[in-house]
Amino acid sequence: MLDRRFRTTDNEAAEVYWKGRWSPFICDHAASREYDCTSISSCRHHANHLQLSLKRLLQAPPSIRTFATAQGSPPQFDLPKRAPPYQKILKNFAEVRRVLGVDRKLTLAEKILYSHLANVEDSLLSNTQNGQNIRGNASLKLKPDRVAMQDASAQMALLQFMSCGLPTTAVPASIHCDHMIVGEKGADKDVPESIKGNKEVYDFLESAAQKYGIEFWPPGAGIIHQAVLENYAAPGLMMLGTDSHTPNAGGLGAIAIGVGGADAVDALVDAPWELKAPKILGVRLEGELSGWASPKDIILSLVGQLTVRGGTGFIIEYYGPGVQTLSCTGMATACNMGAEVGATTSLFPFTPHHIPYLKSTGRSSIAKAAKTIVESKAVDNILQADQGAAYDQEITINLSKLEPHINGPFTPDFSVPLSKFKEQVQANNWPETFGAGLIGSCTNSSYEDMTRSESLVKQAKAAGLKPKADFFVTPGSEQIRATLARDDTLNTFSEAGATVLANACGPCIGQWKRTDGIKKGETNAILSSYNRNFPGRNDGNPKTMNFLASPELVTAMSYSGSMTFNPMTDSIPTSSGEPFRFSPPAGKELPAQGFESGNTAYLPTPPIPDSSVQVKIDPESDRLALLEPFDAFPQSELSNLRVLYKVKGQCTTDTISAAGPWLKYKGHLPNISENTLIGAVNAATGEVNTAYDMDNASMAIPELASKWKAAGQPWLVVAEHNYGEGSAREHAALQPRYLGGRIILAKSFARIHETNLKKQGVVPLTFANEADYDKIDARDEVTTEGLYETLTSGGKGDVTIKVKKHGSGEEFSVKTKHTFSPDQASFILAGSALNLLAKKHAQ
């Protein structure tokens, strides 16, 4: 990378040097001036400094790594650039009050969203009965305050941004290298290996960041959502993130929405980002958590009630007296996993628990500003809902009665209370034992999470017990890792036999090399404190059953290795023959000595654009490729399309564009398109990734799509409910478009994916009558009626699909529904949103 150059081979230590931004820290004798210690290769003191320095930089274990800052010292950064523009937000909110009237009762979500409108009157009064019926009807054109991108999705987002020809981003932005680090042997081995394997991608990302003034967090710095919570999230902020779990920041009172890269580009180029005004689901919390219950159990229970589709079109807003009892990071956990119900985002109001968290992360002035807003007259308070504000739907959860839950397998909404889990294991013939317990991730890696788990490890150690399942710990950020190392928490885990992985996504996103001998296709179980558990997600094995639970529950159950063990009621035999039973976990909300900044090598580059920097892309690369614009929509109906594939059952973005080893091709559209729909089940045959050509020849789906593309044969896919649920993975829209797909016809869509399809020029349609799904089969011929007129009229009109059956020639029509806004219709007509943006900026 530009300022942190890693040249690693099997026989050569990495060289790291800095260009002015950082003080030399590599050699213990740097201060003596007896030696030239500004780089490893020039240090002539002792040969072992080469290895020592490498370990120190690349996430060495706590016994070696000693570069944390002084105890409790806050991180150093340009705070004004990270603070929400409160003056602007409050000014916009005054306009909202003027338009809607000061007596209008607004929810917190409405206050923050509407305060970020590009034009308040236009958005709130159009198609809403003059503002009386905004939710579910208004088309909100928003101006977010910030954009955050993880390394896998940032590649395509930046490639799209670059094609617009702008010198810098219109809003502050950051890149976080967290998705491409493979978890296997531990941080000190995994990070340098991942840097070595992904060097050209990291070079590209950092060079683009420096050119356009984007903060670049290098590999090992932490997971995007934890870094955002620690550095950027703030009450009243609105941000977009190119990852579906961006709502994590809602734990700190922000409206944070997961989007595709094309949506992020809207914000980066100062174009309004469009969102259908969500309805508001109010979740009232009463009582207080105690014993084994944790904030994770709030969302595990809620997902079970709502299902993976129940939050579509809603923002989840927590309120009620129970909110005041939760820690800031506990609230973030609940918001993070709200993505699993399809909600636009989730958020909490400003509470007293936000103040110490903001102060401990070096943002006292933001805490003070937020507190001042809350204490202002009610009409100006944008950080809490108006008293008496109405919700479209309400759910009440009594925290005092909440039981720990375990969710899974294969879907996050199969929610089972702990007291009933044993009988579910036996009734469903799930494995009686599990091979790995994994805690941490962006969902549950807070100081509170880790110290509660640590308390259980200490109890077990005192009883002479070791985990019976492999145990993995993932710190969410360098700040968390350094603080846990200082406070001896990581050492407690390591002594228990845990593998401490890098500050990165690792197994949660499919970057996991298992070393326990489990073969692909072999049924097995794991427990994790992660947020998502679709088949094959964690280790590429579709037979691995991942059960989601709190980190405390995962930790305790790892000592038994049994799926039927209930730590609240059951005992574990010790070597002395005495039964051991866990006491409820106890932890600390925040570290008493403050957070450690950790290794300064992981701090981001400054957000200062430098036009002299050349963005690094090798023309011969198989990892990165510049984008070619898609063709514009024809000035006619779409005709003679063929159904490439009819999908049966669940079709997530993992199904459409698998992660894991395919992450390395995120910046190379032709290469990653070779995984298109490879997880999809053929509705006619039950086969996976098996399509049939017109002559009945069978082949893989991307192979047939490529063949049809080369022959000029456009195609469509027919699917069932919630098509595209899961990660905010725009590749799942880009890849079908690249291979010649023009329409996705489904029973329903996940919100993010439907938007992503429109952004890439793919037409998403739903069945007016879901039973018509049964009438259409692969290889049927399709022509649209009314689509072109609907698009040219800004989304007004009806679209019908005319079907001609393959073989019999029978013809019939199928009525469909759509959700095109005028802007989205323009995207499709132009060929993609990017085509339209580039044209506007060229003009």
C-alpha positions in Angstrom: 0.0 0.0 0.0 1.1 3.5 -0.6 2.3 4.5 2.9 2.4 1.1 4.5 4.3 -1.1 2.1 4.2 -4.8 2.8 6.7 -6.9 0.8 6.2 -10.4 2.2 7.6 -13.6 0.9 8.3 -16.9 2.5 12.0 -15.9 3.0 11.6 -12.2 3.6 10.3 -10.2 6.5 7.8 -7.4 5.7 9.1 -3.9 5.3 7.0 -1.2 6.7 7.9 2.5 6.5 6.1 5.8 6.9 6.1 8.9 4.8 6.0 11.6 7.4 2.6 10.9 9.0 3.8 8.6 11.8 6.8 8.6 14.1 9.2 5.7 13.7 8.3 3.0 16.1 9.8 -0.1 14.6 13.0 -0.5 16.6 13.3 -0.3 20.3 16.5 1.7 19.7 15.0 4.3 17.4 15.4 7.0 20.1 19.1 6.4 20.5 19.9 7.7 17.0 22.7 5.1 17.0 20.9 3.2 14.3 18.8 4.2 11.2 15.5 2.8 12.3 13.1 4.5 9.9 12.6 1.2 8.1 13.2 -2.4 8.9 15.7 -3.0 6.1 18.0 -0.2 7.3 18.0 -1.2 10.9 21.5 -2.7 11.6 20.9 -3.5 15.3 19.9 -7.1 15.5 18.5 -9.4 12.8 15.7 -10.5 15.1 14.3 -7.0 14.9 13.0 -7.9 11.5 10.8 -10.6 12.8 9.9 -8.7 16.0 8.9 -5.6 14.0 6.7 -7.7 11.7 4.9 -9.3 14.6 4.4 -6.0 16.3 2.8 -4.4 13.2 0.8 -7.4 12.1 -1.3 -8.0 15.1 1.1 -10.0 17.3 -0.2 -11.5 20.5 -0.4 -9.3 23.5 2.8 -10.6 25.0 4.8 -9.2 22.1 2.7 -6.3 21.0 3.3 -3.2 23.1 2.2 -0.3 21.0 -1.0 0.7 22.7 -1.1 4.4 23.7 -1.1 5.6 27.3 -3.9 4.3 29.4 -7.2 6.1 28.6 -5.8 8.5 26.1 -8.4 9.2 23.4 -7.7 8.7 19.7 -6.4 11.7 17.7 -8.5 12.8 14.7 -10.1 15.9 13.2 -13.3 15.9 15.3 -15.2 18.6 13.4 -15.0 16.5 10.3 -16.5 13.6 12.1 -19.3 15.4 13.9 -22.8 15.6 12.4 -23.5 19.0 10.9 -26.0 19.8 13.7 -26.5 23.4 12.6 -27.5 22.4 9.1 -29.7 19.5 10.4 -31.5 21.8 12.9 -32.1 24.3 10.2 -33.6 21.7 7.9 -35.7 20.4 10.8 -37.1 23.9 11.3 -38.2 23.7 7.7 -39.9 20.3 8.3 -41.8 21.9 11.2 -42.9 24.7 9.0 -44.1 22.4 6.3 -45.9 19.9 8.5 -46.8 22.2 11.4 -45.3 22.4 14.8 -48.1 20.3 16.3 -47.4 17.3 14.1 -46.1 14.4 16.3 -43.1 12.8 14.7 -41.2 9.7 15.5 -37.4 9.9 15.9 -36.8 8.2 12.6 -39.0 10.7 10.8 -37.2 13.6 12.5 -33.8 12.5 11.4 -34.8 11.4 7.9 -36.9 14.5 7.0 -34.1 16.7 8.3 -31.9 15.3 5.6 -34.2 16.0 2.7 -32.8 17.9 -0.3 -36.1 19.7 -0.7 -38.5 19.3 2.2 -41.7 20.5 0.5 -41.2 18.5 -2.7 -40.6 15.2 -0.8 -43.2 15.6 2.0 -46.1 17.1 0.1 -46.0 15.2 -3.2 -48.2 12.1 -3.5 -49.0 12.3 0.3 -52.3 14.1 0.5 -50.5 17.3 1.2 -48.3 15.7 3.9 -51.0 13.7 5.7 -49.9 10.3 4.4 -46.1 10.4 4.1 -45.2 6.9 5.3 -45.2 4.3 2.5 -46.1 6.9 -0.1 -43.6 9.8 -0.2 -40.4 9.5 -2.3 -37.7 11.0 0.0 -34.8 12.5 -1.8 -32.1 12.6 0.9 -28.7 14.1 1.4 -26.7 11.8 3.8 -23.9 13.2 6.0 -21.4 10.4 5.5 -20.6 7.2 3.6 -18.8 4.1 4.9 -17.5 1.3 2.7 -16.1 -2.1 3.4 -13.2 -3.4 1.2 -15.2 -5.9 -0.7 -18.0 -3.5 -1.8 -15.8 -0.4 -1.9 -14.0 -1.8 -5.0 -17.1 -1.6 -7.2 -18.3 1.6 -5.5 -15.0 3.4 -6.2 -14.9 2.1 -9.8 -18.3 3.6 -10.3 -17.4 6.8 -8.6 -14.2 7.2 -10.7 -16.2 7.0 -13.9 -18.0 10.2 -12.9 -14.8 12.3 -13.1 -15.1 14.2 -9.8 -11.9 15.4 -7.9 -13.2 14.5 -4.5 -16.2 13.1 -2.6 -19.1 15.5 -1.8 -19.4 14.1 1.8 -17.0 12.5 4.2 -16.3 8.9 3.5 -14.3 6.0 4.8 -13.0 2.6 3.6 -12.6 -0.3 6.0 -10.5 -3.4 5.0 -12.3 -6.1 7.0 -13.9 -8.6 4.6 -10.9 -10.1 2.9 -8.9 -11.4 5.9 -9.2 -15.1 6.2 -9.5 -16.5 9.7 -7.6 -19.7 10.3 -4.6 -19.8 12.6 -4.8 -16.5 14.5 -4.3 -12.8 13.9 -0.5 -12.7 13.8 -0.4 -15.3 10.9 -3.7 -14.5 9.1 -3.2 -10.8 8.7 0.1 -10.9 6.8 -1.1 -13.8 4.7 -4.2 -11.8 3.7 -2.2 -8.7 3.0 0.1 -10.7 0.8 -2.8 -12.3 -1.1 -4.8 -9.1 -1.5 -2.0 -6.5 -2.0 -3.2 -5.2 -5.4 -6.7 -4.6 -4.0 -5.5 -2.8 -0.9 -3.1 -0.7 -3.1 -6.1 0.2 -5.3 -8.3 1.1 -2.3 -5.7 3.2 -0.6 -4.6 5.0 -3.7 -8.2 5.9 -4.6 -8.8 7.0 -1.0 -5.8 9.3 -1.1 -6.7 10.7 -4.4 -10.3 11.5 -3.5 -9.9 12.4 0.2 -11.4 9.3 1.8 -10.2 7.9 5.2 -8.6 4.5 4.6 -8.6 2.0 7.5 -6.0 -0.7 6.7 -6.4 -4.5 7.1 -6.4 -5.4 10.7 -7.8 -2.0 11.9 -11.3 -3.5 12.6 -14.7 -4.3 11.3 -16.5 -1.5 9.5 -19.5 -1.4 11.9 -17.4 -1.4 15.0 -15.1 1.3 13.6 -18.1 3.4 12.6 -19.6 3.1 16.1 -16.3 4.2 17.7 -15.5 7.0 15.3 -18.3 8.3 13.1 -21.8 7.3 14.5 -23.5 10.0 16.4 -27.1 11.0 17.5 -28.9 12.6 14.6 -26.4 11.6 11.9 -27.6 10.1 8.6 -25.2 7.8 6.8 -25.1 5.2 4.1 -22.9 2.1 4.3 -22.2 -0.5 1.6 -23.0 -3.4 3.9 -26.4 -4.6 5.2 -25.4 -4.4 8.8 -24.7 -0.6 8.6 -27.7 -0.1 11.0 -25.3 -1.0 13.8 -24.8 2.7 14.1 -28.4 3.1 15.1 -27.3 2.1 18.6 -25.8 5.6 18.9 -29.0 7.3 17.6 -28.0 7.5 13.9 -30.1 6.7 10.8 -27.6 4.4 9.1 -28.8 2.5 6.1 -27.2 -0.4 4.2 -27.1 0.1 0.5 -25.4 -1.0 -2.7 -22.4 0.7 -4.1 -24.4 2.6 -6.7 -26.5 4.1 -3.9 -23.3 5.2 -2.1 -22.1 6.9 -5.3 -25.2 9.0 -5.2 -24.1 10.5 -1.9 -20.4 10.7 -2.9 -21.3 12.8 -6.0 -23.9 15.0 -4.1 -26.9 13.5 -6.0 -30.0 13.0 -3.8 -30.4 9.4 -2.6 -34.0 8.3 -3.1 -35.9 6.2 -0.6 -39.6 5.3 -0.4 -40.7 6.8 3.0 -40.6 3.8 5.4 -43.3 3.0 7.8 -42.3 2.9 11.4 -42.4 -0.2 13.6 -42.2 0.8 17.3 -40.7 -1.7 19.7 -41.5 -0.7 23.2 -39.0 -2.0 25.8 -40.1 -2.5 29.4 -38.3 -3.8 32.4 -34.5 -4.6 32.7 -32.3 -7.4 31.5 -30.8 -9.6 34.2 -29.0 -12.9 34.6 -28.3 -14.6 31.3 -30.4 -12.4 29.1 -28.5 -9.9 26.9 -29.2 -7.3 24.3 -28.6 -10.0 21.7 -31.7 -11.8 23.0 -33.9 -8.7 22.2 -33.2 -9.0 18.5 -33.1 -12.8 18.5 -36.6 -12.8 19.9 -37.8 -10.0 17.6 -36.5 -11.7 14.5 -38.5 -14.8 15.5 -41.6 -12.7 15.8 -41.2 -10.7 12.5 -39.5 -13.3 10.3 -36.9 -12.4 7.6 -39.5 -10.4 5.7 -41.5 -8.9 8.5 -39.6 -5.6 8.6 -39.5 -4.9 4.9 -40.6 -1.3 4.3 -40.2 -0.4 8.0 -37.7 1.4 10.2 -37.5 -0.2 13.6 -37.6 2.4 16.3 -37.0 1.4 19.9 -38.6 3.3 22.7 -40.0 2.9 26.3 -38.5 2.8 29.8 -36.4 -0.3 29.1 -34.3 1.7 26.5 -32.8 3.7 29.4 -31.3 0.5 30.9 -29.3 -0.6 27.9 -25.7 0.2 27.1 -24.8 2.0 23.9 -23.1 -1.1 22.5 -26.0 -3.3 23.6 -28.3 -1.0 21.5 -25.9 -1.3 18.6 -26.2 -5.1 18.7 -30.0 -4.9 18.5 -29.8 -2.5 15.6 -27.1 -4.5 13.8 -29.2 -7.7 13.5 -32.3 -5.8 12.6 -31.1 -6.2 9.0 -32.3 -9.9 9.3 -35.9 -8.8 9.2 -35.5 -6.8 6.1 -35.9 -3.4 7.8 -34.6 -0.3 6.3 -32.7 0.4 9.5 -33.1 0.4 13.3 -32.4 3.1 15.8 -32.6 4.1 19.5 -33.2 7.6 20.9 -30.4 9.5 22.7 -30.0 8.3 26.2 -27.7 9.0 29.1 -25.7 5.8 28.2 -24.6 7.5 25.0 -22.7 10.2 26.9 -20.0 8.1 28.5 -19.5 6.1 25.3 -19.0 9.2 23.3 -16.6 10.6 25.9 -14.6 7.4 26.1 -14.2 7.4 22.3 -12.8 10.9 22.3 -16.0 12.7 21.3 -17.0 14.7 24.3 -18.0 17.7 22.2 -20.5 15.6 20.3 -21.9 14.3 23.6 -22.3 17.9 24.8 -24.0 19.1 21.6 -26.4 16.2 21.6 -27.3 16.7 25.3 -27.9 20.4 24.5 -30.3 19.5 21.7 -32.2 17.0 23.9 -32.5 19.7 26.7 -33.8 22.3 24.3 -37.5 23.0 23.8 -39.4 20.0 22.6 -40.1 21.5 19.2 -36.3 21.5 18.4 -35.4 18.1 19.9 -34.5 16.0 16.9 -32.9 13.2 19.0 -36.0 11.8 20.6 -39.5 11.0 19.4 -42.3 13.5 20.1 -44.5 12.4 23.0 -47.6 10.8 21.5 -46.0 10.0 18.1 -47.9 7.2 16.5 -46.3 4.0 15.0 -47.7 2.0 12.2 -47.1 -1.2 14.1 -46.1 -1.8 17.7 -44.5 -4.7 19.6 -43.7 -4.8 23.3 -40.8 -6.7 24.9 -40.5 -7.1 28.6 -36.8 -7.3 29.3 -37.4 -8.5 32.8 -39.0 -11.6 31.4 -36.8 -12.1 28.3 -35.2 -15.5 28.1 -32.0 -16.2 26.2 -32.7 -17.4 22.6 -30.8 -19.5 20.0 -31.7 -19.0 16.4 -31.2 -21.3 13.5 -30.1 -23.2 11.6 -30.0 -21.9 8.0 -32.1 -18.9 8.7 -31.9 -16.2 11.4 -35.6 -16.2 12.2 -36.0 -19.7 13.6 -36.0 -18.5 17.2 -36.1 -20.9 20.1 -36.0 -19.9 23.8 -33.1 -21.6 25.6 -35.4 -23.6 27.8 -36.9 -25.3 24.8 -33.8 -25.7 22.7 -33.0 -29.2 23.8 -36.3 -30.6 22.7 -35.9 -28.8 19.3 -32.5 -30.4 18.9 -33.9 -33.8 19.5 -37.2 -33.3 17.5 -35.3 -32.0 14.5 -32.5 -34.5 14.7 -29.9 -31.8 14.8 -26.3 -32.8 15.8 -26.0 -33.5 19.5 -22.6 -31.9 19.6 -21.0 -28.9 17.9 -17.5 -28.4 16.7 -16.9 -24.7 17.2 -18.0 -21.7 19.3 -17.3 -18.3 17.8 -17.7 -15.0 19.6 -17.1 -11.5 18.5 -17.8 -10.1 15.0 -19.4 -6.7 14.2 -22.5 -7.8 16.1 -21.0 -8.7 19.5 -17.5 -7.6 20.1 -17.9 -4.8 22.5 -16.0 -4.5 25.7 -19.2 -5.4 27.6 -19.7 -8.6 25.5 -16.1 -9.7 25.9 -15.9 -9.1 29.6 -19.2 -11.0 30.2 -17.8 -13.9 28.3 -14.5 -13.6 30.2 -16.3 -13.9 33.5 -17.5 -17.3 32.4 -14.1 -18.4 31.2 -12.7 -17.5 34.6 -15.4 -19.5 36.4 -14.6 -22.6 34.2 -10.8 -22.1 34.7 -11.3 -22.1 38.5 -13.1 -25.5 38.1 -10.3 -26.9 35.9 -12.3 -27.0 32.7 -11.3 -26.3 29.1 -13.6 -25.8 26.1 -14.7 -29.0 24.4 -15.5 -27.2 21.2 -12.9 -25.2 19.2 -13.2 -21.6 20.5 -12.6 -18.5 18.4 -12.6 -14.9 19.5 -12.9 -12.0 17.0 -12.2 -8.5 18.4 -14.2 -5.9 16.5 -11.5 -3.3 16.2 -8.0 -2.5 17.1 -9.3 -0.3 19.9 -11.2 -3.2 21.4 -8.3 -5.6 20.9 -5.8 -3.3 22.5 -8.1 -2.6 25.5 -8.8 -6.3 26.0 -5.1 -7.0 25.8 -4.3 -4.3 28.4 -7.0 -5.6 30.8 -5.8 -9.2 30.4 -9.1 -10.4 28.9 -7.5 -11.7 25.7 -4.9 -13.5 27.8 -7.7 -15.2 29.7 -9.2 -16.4 26.4 -5.9 -17.5 25.1 -5.0 -19.5 28.2 -8.4 -21.3 27.8 -7.3 -22.5 24.4 -9.1 -19.9 22.3 -7.8 -18.7 19.0 -7.8 -14.9 18.8 -8.5 -14.0 15.2 -7.8 -10.7 13.4 -9.9 -7.6 13.9 -11.9 -8.5 10.8 -15.1 -10.3 9.6 -13.4 -13.7 9.1 -15.8 -16.6 9.7 -18.9 -14.4 9.9 -18.5 -13.4 6.2 -17.2 -16.8 5.0 -13.5 -16.1 5.3 -12.8 -19.1 7.4 -10.4 -22.0 6.8 -11.6 -24.7 9.2 -8.8 -27.0 10.5 -11.0 -29.5 12.4 -11.4 -32.0 9.5 -15.0 -31.2 8.6 -15.4 -32.0 4.9 -17.7 -30.1 2.6 -21.1 -31.8 2.6 -20.7 -33.2 6.1 -23.5 -32.3 8.5 -22.2 -30.5 11.6 -23.1 -27.7 13.9 -21.4 -24.6 15.2 -22.5 -21.8 17.6 -21.7 -18.2 17.0 -22.6 -14.7 18.2 -22.9 -13.6 14.6 -25.9 -12.1 12.8 -26.5 -14.3 9.8 -26.5 -18.0 9.2 -27.6 -18.9 5.7 -26.4 -22.2 4.3 -22.7 -22.2 3.4 -22.2 -18.7 4.7 -19.5 -19.3 7.2 -17.3 -22.1 5.8 -18.7 -22.8 2.4 -20.3 -26.0 3.6 -24.1 -25.9 3.0 -24.5 -28.7 5.6 -22.9 -26.6 8.4 -25.7 -25.6 10.8 -24.9 -22.2 12.4 -26.9 -21.4 15.5 -26.9 -17.8 16.6 -26.8 -16.8 20.3 -25.3 -14.3 22.6 -21.5 -14.5 23.1 -22.1 -15.4 26.8 -24.2 -18.4 25.8 -21.8 -19.5 23.0 -18.9 -19.3 25.5 -20.7 -21.4 28.2 -21.9 -24.0 25.8 -18.4 -24.4 24.3 -17.3 -25.9 27.6 -19.9 -28.7 27.3 -19.6 -29.2 23.5 -23.2 -30.3 23.7 -26.1 -28.8 21.8 -28.5 -29.8 24.6 -26.6 -28.2 27.4 -28.4 -25.4 29.2 -25.9 -23.4 31.3 -28.8 -21.9 33.3 -29.8 -25.3 34.7 -27.2 -27.9 33.8 -23.9 -28.9 35.2 -20.6 -30.1 33.7 -18.6 -32.8 35.5 -15.1 -31.8 36.6 -11.9 -34.0 36.9 -12.6 -34.3 40.7 -16.1 -35.7 39.9 -17.8 -32.6 41.4 -20.4 -31.0 39.1 -19.8 -27.5 38.0 -22.5 -25.0 37.2 -22.0 -21.5 35.7 -23.2 -18.5 37.6 -24.7 -15.8 35.4 -22.2 -13.7 33.4 -21.1 -10.3 34.7 -19.2 -7.7 32.7 -18.4 -4.0 32.4 -20.2 -1.6 30.1 -17.0 0.4 29.5 -13.3 0.0 30.5 -12.6 1.7 33.8 -9.2 3.0 32.5 -10.7 4.1 29.1 -10.1 2.7 25.7 -6.6 2.1 24.3 -6.0 3.4 20.8 -3.7 0.4 20.1 -1.2 0.2 17.2 -1.0 3.5 15.4 -0.3 1.5 12.2 -4.0 0.9 12.1 -5.1 4.5 12.2 -6.7 5.8 8.9 -5.2 8.1 6.3 -6.3 11.7 6.6 -9.3 12.8 4.5 -7.3 15.2 2.3 -7.7 14.7 -1.5 -4.5 14.6 -3.5 -5.0 14.9 -7.3 -1.4 13.9 -8.0 -2.0 10.3 -6.7 -2.4 7.8 -9.5 -5.1 5.1 -8.7 -3.4 1.7 -9.0 -5.1 -0.7 -11.4 -3.1 -3.2 -13.4 -4.7 -3.6 -16.9 -3.8 -7.3 -16.7 -5.2 -7.8 -13.3 -7.7 -10.6 -12.6 -8.8 -8.8 -9.4 -9.7 -5.3 -10.7 -11.2 -4.1 -14.0 -12.5 -0.8 -15.1 -16.2 -0.7 -15.8 -17.8 -0.5 -19.2 -21.2 1.2 -19.3 -24.3 -0.9 -19.9 -26.4 -0.5 -23.0 -29.4 1.9 -22.6 -32.9 0.4 -22.6 -34.2 -0.1 -26.1 -36.8 2.4 -27.3 -39.4 -0.4 -27.3 -40.8 -3.2 -25.2 -38.5 -6.1 -24.2 -39.2 -9.0 -26.5 -38.2 -12.6 -27.1 -36.6 -13.0 -23.6 -36.1 -16.5 -22.3 -36.5 -17.7 -18.8 -33.0 -18.7 -17.9 -33.9 -20.2 -14.5 -36.9 -20.7 -12.3 -35.7 -20.6 -8.7 -37.3 -22.7 -6.0 -37.4 -21.4 -2.4 -34.9 -19.1 -0.7 -32.7 -17.0 -3.0 -30.4 -14.7 -1.0 -27.6 -12.5 -2.2 -25.3 -15.3 -1.1 -27.2 -17.6 -3.5 -26.9 -15.1 -6.3 -23.3 -14.0 -5.7 -21.5 -16.2 -3.2 -19.0 -14.7 -0.8 -16.1 -16.6 0.7 -13.4 -17.2 -1.9 -15.3 -15.2 -4.5 -14.6 -12.0 -2.5 -11.3 -11.6 -4.3 -13.1 -10.9 -7.5 -15.3 -8.1 -6.1 -13.5 -5.5 -8.3 -13.6 -7.6 -11.5 -17.1 -8.0 -12.8 -16.3 -10.5 -15.6 -14.6 -12.9 -13.2 -17.1 -12.7 -10.3 -20.0 -13.2 -12.8 -18.8 -16.8 -13.0 -20.5 -17.4 -9.6 -23.9 -16.0 -10.6 -26.8 -17.9 -9.0 -24.6 -21.0 -8.4 -26.5 -21.6 -5.1 -30.0 -21.5 -6.7 -32.3 -24.5 -6.7 -33.9 -25.5 -10.0 -37.7 -25.4 -9.4 -38.3 -28.2 -11.9 -35.6 -30.7 -10.9 -34.4 -29.7 -7.4 -30.9 -29.5 -8.7 -28.5 -26.8 -7.6 -26.8 -24.6 -10.3 -28.1 -26.8 -13.1 -29.8 -25.1 -16.0 -30.9 -26.5 -19.3 -30.4 -25.0 -22.8 -33.0 -25.1 -25.5 -31.6 -28.5 -26.7 -31.9 -29.9 -23.2 -28.1 -29.8 -22.7 -27.4 -29.2 -19.0 -24.8 -26.7 -17.8 -24.1 -24.4 -14.9 -26.2 -21.3 -14.7 -23.4 -18.8 -15.4 -22.2 -21.0 -18.2 -25.7 -20.9 -19.9 -26.1 -17.2 -19.2 -22.7 -16.5 -20.9 -23.7 -18.6 -23.8 -27.0 -16.8 -24.3 -25.3 -13.4 -23.9 -22.8 -14.3 -26.6 -25.7 -15.3 -28.9 -27.6 -12.1 -28.2 -30.4 -13.9 -26.2 -31.7 -11.7 -23.4 -33.1 -13.5 -20.4 -35.0 -13.3 -17.1 -35.2 -15.2 -13.8 -38.4 -16.3 -12.1 -38.3 -16.5 -8.3 -40.2 -16.8 -5.1 -40.5 -14.6 -2.0 -37.9 -12.1 -0.7 -35.6 -12.5 -3.6 -32.2 -11.0 -2.8 -32.5 -11.1 1.0 -29.3 -10.8 2.9 -26.2 -8.7 2.4 -26.3 -5.3 0.6 -24.4 -7.0 -2.3 -24.8 -5.0 -5.5 -22.9 -7.7 -7.3 -26.0 -9.8 -7.1 -27.6 -7.1 -9.4 -24.5 -6.3 -11.5 -23.7 -9.9 -12.4 -27.1 -10.8 -14.0 -27.1 -7.5 -15.8 -23.5 -8.1 -17.1 -24.5 -11.6 -18.4 -27.6 -10.3 -20.3 -30.4 -10.5 -17.7 -33.1 -7.9 -18.1 -35.9 -8.8 -15.7 -36.3 -10.5 -12.4 -39.9 -11.7 -11.9 -40.5 -12.7 -8.2 -43.2 -13.0 -5.6 -41.5 -10.3 -3.6 -38.1 -8.6 -3.2 -35.8 -7.7 -0.3 -35.7 -3.9 -0.1 -32.0 -3.3 -0.8 -31.8 -5.7 -3.6 -34.8 -4.4 -5.5 -33.2 -0.9 -5.4 -29.8 -2.4 -6.5 -31.5 -4.0 -9.5 -33.0 -0.8 -10.7 -29.7 1.0 -10.2 -28.1 -1.5 -12.6 -30.8 -1.3 -15.2 -32.5 -4.6 -14.4 -36.3 -4.5 -14.2 -37.7 -6.0 -10.9 -41.4 -7.1 -11.2 -43.6 -8.9 -8.8 -46.6 -11.2 -9.6 -49.9 -9.5 -9.2 -51.2 -13.0 -8.5 -48.5 -15.2 -6.8 -50.1 -18.3 -8.1 -48.9 -17.3 -11.6 -45.4 -18.3 -10.5 -46.5 -21.9 -11.1 -47.4 -21.2 -14.7 -44.0 -20.1 -15.9 -41.1 -22.4 -16.5 -37.5 -22.3 -17.6 -37.0 -21.7 -21.4 -40.4 -20.1 -21.8 -40.4 -17.0 -24.1 -41.4 -13.7 -22.6 -42.4 -10.3 -24.0 -43.4 -7.2 -22.0 -46.5 -5.1 -22.6 -46.7 -1.6 -21.1 -43.1 -1.6 -19.7 -41.6 1.0 -22.1 -44.6 3.3 -21.7 -44.4 2.9 -17.9 -40.7 3.8 -17.8 -41.1 6.8 -20.2 -44.0 8.2 -18.1 -41.8 8.2 -14.9 -43.1 4.9 -13.5 -46.9 5.5 -14.1 -48.6 2.6 -15.7 -49.1 -1.2 -15.6 -46.8 -3.9 -16.9 -48.0 -7.3 -18.2 -45.8 -10.2 -19.2 -46.9 -12.2 -22.2 -45.6 -15.8 -22.0 -45.2 -18.4 -24.8 -44.6 -21.9 -23.4 -41.6 -23.7 -24.5 -42.6 -26.9 -26.4 -46.4 -26.4 -26.6 -46.4 -22.8 -27.9 -49.3 -22.0 -25.6 -49.6 -18.3 -24.9 -51.1 -16.4 -21.9 -50.5 -13.1 -20.0 -49.4 -12.5 -16.5 -50.2 -9.3 -14.7 -47.3 -7.8 -12.6 -46.7 -5.0 -10.1 -43.7 -2.6 -9.9 -42.4 0.2 -7.7 -40.7 2.5 -10.1 -40.2 6.1 -9.1 -39.5 8.7 -11.7 -35.8 8.6 -11.0 -35.7 4.8 -11.0 -37.4 4.7 -14.3 -34.8 7.1 -15.6 -32.0 4.8 -14.3 -33.4 1.9 -16.3 -34.0 3.9 -19.5 -30.4 5.1 -19.3 -29.1 1.6 -18.8 -28.0 2.2 -15.2 -28.0 4.9 -12.6 -24.2 5.4 -13.2 -24.9 6.1 -16.9 -27.3 8.8 -15.9 -24.9 10.3 -13.3 -22.0 10.3 -15.7 -24.1 12.0 -18.3 -25.3 14.7 -15.9 -21.8 15.5 -14.7 -20.4 15.5 -18.3 -23.0 18.2 -19.1 
